[in-house]
Amino acid sequence: MSKMLFVVPSLARAGAETQLVELINGLSGSDFKKHLFAFEKNLDLLPRVDGQNVAFHHNLRRSKYDLSASGAIARLIDSAAIDVVHCSLQIALLMGWLGLMRARRQPRLILALHTTLNRNRKAEWFDRAVYQWLMRRCTLVICVCEAQQTHWHKKFPFLRNRTRVIYNGVDTRYYEPRGFVNAATELRRGLGIPYGAVVFCHVAAFRPEKGHCILVEAFAHLLREDAAAYLLFAGDGVLRAEIEQQVEQLGIAANVRFLGSVADVRPLLAASECAVIPSTAETFSMAMLEAMAMELPVVATDVGGTCEAVLNGRTGLLIPPKDTQALTRALREMLLAADARQSMGAAARRLVEHRFTRDAMVRKTQALLESVV
């Protein structure tokens, strides 16, 4: 039995963390002894971790520059005879690499990349000054879509011989729209949404790159046309108060609902007619796949690998990033074309079932881990 250590900063309710929990739960317990290590405070997803087959370790760091968790990783590598250290996100790679440097045992090191374009120049500097040298230590680097792999190959050509693409995947049995008809009806009623109104939803943390302000502006334009539409925001974050203020200033608060952090998004998705992902930076969104699995068409900006799942005119509509007018037109098209919404939503779920399932992600990752060991 191979011993695997999965290192992730936190278990926040976000894309990379959700993907890792799905992966580690799905990996065979008879083939792998699985350890999960986190070093940040947020553990929202911990209840979803299979506690019977996954040993969870938490070493909370005291500050942004506290690297003492690497010592705990080193001790775990030696005591549990770890064969592979799998790191999700670059900061986890730093902790994992430092742990390897301090351990007697020297397991293989794997990085799962979940970023493409960086949020700022500081992050880009860290990639070039620090993380690229840690990536050279990795046996393999996993990308979650083809566009991401192309980007990183261009950025760091040395990665060409050590990357593999394994798409993010969702459990289509868990995201089954027909099981949430009643919950959707109750949610809409509780939110005061009238029968027949078209509901758009946006599931994302309130961060600059998620495009909340662009979506609010486009939705305000749509409502000026007397549209019977509502917009639901699920998520929380540093920009929430600013977006709430923008909604008030534009006079559209009666048609916008802020739901906060939502543990189970399935009733929300079932209560909606269309998901919107107006991000200015994205790789291969888990929120996108969850919406598609729930038979929702997606309006999304053409960034990262989004176009590999949102097929323009077939499973949703693609628009340029930071283009409010294009987003308004796409929302209007979705609002007015009920038949097209339904056909695109059905096609979206079929595509997820064919290409982006959790089972496929787990199977390919398990084969990769076995080959590394």
C-alpha positions in Angstrom: 0.0 0.0 0.0 1.4 3.4 -1.0 1.4 6.2 1.5 0.2 9.6 0.2 0.4 13.0 1.8 -1.9 15.7 0.4 -0.9 19.2 1.4 -3.3 22.1 1.0 -3.3 25.6 2.6 -6.9 25.4 3.9 -10.2 23.6 3.5 -12.1 26.7 2.5 -15.2 26.3 0.4 -13.4 27.1 -2.9 -12.6 25.4 -6.2 -9.1 24.0 -5.6 -10.0 22.8 -2.1 -13.3 21.2 -3.2 -11.5 19.4 -6.0 -8.9 18.0 -3.6 -11.6 16.8 -1.2 -13.4 15.0 -4.0 -10.1 13.5 -5.2 -8.9 12.3 -1.8 -12.3 10.8 -0.9 -12.4 9.0 -4.2 -9.0 7.4 -4.2 -8.9 3.7 -3.3 -8.5 3.1 0.4 -7.1 -0.4 -0.3 -4.4 0.9 -2.6 -3.4 4.1 -0.7 -3.0 5.2 2.8 -4.1 8.8 2.7 -3.0 11.7 4.8 -4.4 15.3 4.4 -2.4 18.2 5.9 -3.7 21.8 6.1 -2.0 24.9 7.8 -4.6 27.7 7.5 -7.6 28.5 9.7 -10.5 27.8 7.4 -11.7 24.2 7.6 -15.2 24.6 6.1 -14.9 21.5 4.0 -13.6 19.2 6.8 -17.0 17.6 7.4 -16.9 16.4 3.7 -13.6 14.6 4.2 -13.9 10.8 4.6 -12.6 10.6 8.1 -12.6 6.8 8.1 -10.1 6.5 5.3 -8.3 9.8 5.5 -6.0 10.9 8.4 -6.4 14.6 8.8 -3.5 16.8 10.2 -3.8 20.5 11.0 -0.9 22.7 12.0 -2.1 26.3 12.1 0.5 28.8 11.2 0.6 31.9 13.3 1.3 34.5 10.5 1.7 34.8 6.8 5.5 34.2 7.2 5.3 31.4 9.7 6.8 28.3 8.0 6.8 26.1 11.0 4.2 23.8 9.5 7.0 22.4 7.3 8.5 20.8 10.4 5.3 19.0 11.1 5.2 17.9 7.4 8.8 16.6 7.8 7.9 14.5 10.9 4.8 13.1 9.2 6.9 12.1 6.1 9.2 10.1 8.2 6.8 8.7 10.7 4.2 7.6 8.1 6.8 6.5 5.5 5.2 8.8 2.9 5.9 7.8 -0.7 4.4 10.8 -2.5 3.7 14.4 -1.4 0.9 16.0 -3.4 0.6 19.8 -3.1 -2.4 21.8 -4.2 -1.5 25.5 -4.9 1.9 27.1 -4.9 2.1 28.0 -1.2 1.4 24.4 -0.3 4.3 23.5 -2.6 6.6 25.7 -0.6 5.5 24.0 2.6 5.8 20.6 1.1 9.2 21.3 -0.3 10.5 22.7 3.0 9.1 19.5 4.7 11.1 17.4 2.2 14.2 19.3 2.9 13.9 18.6 6.7 12.8 15.0 6.4 15.1 11.9 6.3 12.9 10.2 3.8 12.7 11.6 0.3 9.3 10.9 -1.3 8.3 12.1 -4.8 6.8 15.6 -5.0 3.8 16.5 -7.2 2.2 19.9 -7.7 -1.5 20.3 -8.7 -1.7 23.8 -10.3 -4.9 25.7 -10.0 -3.9 29.1 -11.3 -3.2 30.5 -14.8 -3.0 34.3 -14.8 -1.9 35.8 -11.5 -4.0 38.3 -9.7 -1.1 40.8 -9.4 2.6 41.5 -10.1 3.6 40.3 -6.7 2.2 36.8 -7.3 3.9 36.8 -10.7 7.2 37.8 -9.1 6.9 34.9 -6.7 6.3 32.4 -9.5 9.5 33.5 -11.3 11.7 34.1 -8.3 10.6 31.3 -6.0 8.1 28.8 -7.3 9.7 27.9 -10.6 12.7 26.5 -8.7 10.4 24.4 -6.6 8.6 23.2 -9.7 11.9 21.9 -11.0 12.0 19.6 -7.9 8.6 18.1 -8.8 8.4 14.7 -10.5 5.1 15.8 -12.1 2.9 19.0 -12.3 -0.8 18.4 -12.9 -2.8 21.0 -14.9 -6.6 21.0 -14.8 -7.2 22.0 -18.4 -5.4 22.3 -21.8 -5.3 26.1 -21.8 -3.6 26.1 -18.4 -0.9 23.7 -19.6 -0.3 25.8 -22.7 0.1 28.9 -20.6 2.6 27.3 -18.1 4.6 25.7 -20.9 5.1 29.1 -22.5 5.9 30.7 -19.2 8.3 28.0 -18.1 9.5 25.7 -21.0 11.2 23.3 -18.6 7.7 22.1 -17.6 7.0 20.6 -21.0 8.2 17.1 -20.1 6.7 17.0 -16.6 3.1 18.2 -16.9 -0.1 16.1 -17.3 -3.7 17.4 -17.8 -6.4 15.9 -15.6 -9.6 17.9 -15.8 -11.5 18.9 -12.7 -14.5 16.8 -12.2 -17.8 16.7 -10.3 -20.0 13.9 -9.1 -23.0 14.0 -11.4 -24.9 11.7 -9.1 -24.6 14.3 -6.3 -25.4 17.2 -8.7 -28.7 15.7 -10.0 -31.2 18.5 -10.8 -34.4 16.4 -10.6 -33.8 15.8 -6.9 -34.1 19.5 -6.0 -37.3 20.7 -7.6 -39.1 21.2 -4.3 -36.1 22.7 -2.6 -35.8 25.2 -5.5 -39.4 26.2 -5.2 -39.1 26.8 -1.5 -35.9 28.8 -1.9 -37.5 31.1 -4.5 -40.5 31.6 -2.3 -38.4 32.3 0.7 -36.4 34.9 -1.3 -39.6 36.6 -2.6 -39.0 35.8 -6.2 -42.2 35.7 -8.2 -43.3 32.8 -10.3 -42.0 33.1 -13.9 -39.1 35.4 -13.1 -35.8 34.4 -14.6 -33.0 33.9 -12.0 -29.3 34.4 -12.7 -26.8 33.2 -10.1 -23.2 33.8 -9.4 -21.3 31.5 -7.0 -17.9 32.8 -6.0 -15.9 34.5 -3.3 -16.1 38.3 -3.4 -12.6 38.9 -4.8 -11.6 41.4 -7.6 -11.0 38.8 -10.2 -14.4 37.2 -9.9 -16.1 40.1 -11.7 -19.0 40.9 -9.3 -18.9 44.7 -10.1 -19.1 44.0 -13.9 -22.0 41.7 -13.4 -23.9 44.2 -11.2 -23.4 46.9 -13.8 -24.6 44.6 -16.7 -27.6 43.4 -14.6 -28.6 47.0 -13.9 -28.6 47.7 -17.7 -30.8 44.6 -18.1 -33.3 45.8 -15.5 -33.7 49.2 -17.2 -35.4 47.3 -20.0 -38.1 46.2 -17.6 -36.8 42.7 -17.4 -38.4 40.3 -15.0 -35.1 39.0 -13.7 -33.3 38.4 -10.4 -29.7 37.9 -9.5 -28.5 35.7 -6.6 -25.0 36.0 -5.2 -23.6 33.0 -3.2 -20.3 33.6 -1.4 -18.5 35.9 0.9 -15.3 37.9 1.0 -13.6 41.2 1.3 -15.5 43.0 -1.5 -19.0 42.0 -0.4 -19.8 45.3 1.3 -18.6 47.2 -1.7 -20.8 45.2 -4.1 -23.8 45.6 -1.8 -23.2 49.4 -1.8 -23.0 49.3 -5.6 -26.3 47.5 -5.8 -27.9 50.1 -3.6 -26.5 53.0 -5.6 -27.7 51.6 -8.9 -31.2 51.2 -7.4 -31.5 47.4 -8.1 -31.6 46.0 -4.6 -35.2 44.8 -5.0 -33.9 42.3 -7.7 -30.6 41.2 -6.1 -30.2 38.8 -3.2 -26.9 38.2 -1.2 -27.0 34.7 0.3 -23.6 34.6 1.9 -21.5 31.4 2.1 -23.7 28.5 1.0 -22.7 25.0 2.2 -24.9 23.2 -0.4 -25.3 25.1 -3.7 -27.6 22.6 -5.3 -31.0 24.1 -4.3 -29.6 27.5 -5.4 -28.6 26.2 -8.8 -31.9 24.4 -9.2 -33.7 27.6 -8.4 -31.8 29.4 -11.2 -32.2 29.5 -15.0 -28.6 30.5 -15.8 -25.2 30.7 -14.1 -22.9 33.6 -14.7 -19.1 33.6 -14.3 -17.8 37.0 -15.3 -14.2 36.4 -14.0 -11.3 38.4 -15.3 -9.0 35.5 -14.3 -10.0 31.8 -14.1 -8.5 28.4 -14.8 -11.2 25.7 -14.9 -14.0 26.6 -12.6 -15.5 24.1 -10.3 -18.6 26.4 -9.9 -18.9 26.2 -13.7 -18.9 22.4 -13.7 -21.4 22.2 -10.8 -23.8 24.6 -12.6 -23.5 22.6 -15.8 -24.1 19.3 -14.0 -27.3 20.9 -12.6 -28.4 21.5 -16.2 -27.7 25.2 -16.2 -26.4 27.1 -19.2 -23.4 29.3 -18.3 -22.6 32.8 -19.4 -18.9 33.2 -18.9 -15.9 35.2 -19.9 -13.5 33.5 -22.3 -10.5 33.2 -19.9 -8.4 30.3 -19.0 -9.9 26.9 -20.0 -13.5 28.1 -19.8 -14.0 27.6 -23.5 -13.2 23.9 -23.1 -16.5 23.4 -21.2 -18.6 26.5 -22.1 -19.1 25.8 -25.8 -20.5 29.0 -27.3 -24.1 28.6 -28.3 -24.1 25.0 -27.2 -23.6 24.8 -23.5 -23.7 28.5 -22.8 -22.4 31.9 -24.1 -18.8 33.2 -24.1 -18.0 36.9 -23.8 -14.8 38.9 -23.6 -13.6 39.8 -20.1 -14.3 43.2 -18.7 -16.9 43.9 -21.4 -20.1 45.1 -19.7 -22.0 45.6 -23.0 -21.3 42.1 -24.1 -22.3 40.7 -20.8 -25.6 42.7 -20.9 -26.3 41.3 -24.4 -25.6 37.7 -23.2 -27.9 38.1 -20.2 -30.6 39.5 -22.4 -30.3 36.6 -24.8 -30.6 34.1 -21.9 -33.5 36.0 -20.5 -35.6 36.0 -23.6 -34.8 32.5 -25.0 -36.3 30.0 -22.7 -36.1 27.1 -25.2 -32.4 27.8 -25.9 -31.7 28.0 -22.1 -33.2 24.5 -21.7 -31.4 23.0 -24.6 -28.1 24.5 -23.6 -28.6 23.3 -20.0 -29.3 19.8 -21.1 -26.2 19.8 -23.4 -24.1 21.2 -20.5 -25.0 18.2 -18.3 -24.3 15.7 -21.1 -20.9 17.3 -21.6 -20.0 17.0 -17.9 -21.2 13.4 -17.9 -18.9 12.7 -20.9 -15.8 14.6 -20.0 -15.7 16.2 -16.5 -16.8 13.6 -13.9 -15.3 13.1 -10.6 -14.8 9.4 -11.4 -12.7 10.2 -14.4 -10.6 12.7 -12.4 -10.0 10.2 -9.6 -9.3 7.3 -12.0 -6.7 9.3 -14.0 -5.1 10.7 -10.9 -4.9 7.3 -9.2 -3.1 5.9 -12.3 -0.7 8.8 -12.3 0.1 8.4 -8.6 0.7 4.6 -9.1 3.0 5.3 -12.0 5.0 7.8 -9.8 5.3 5.3 -7.0 
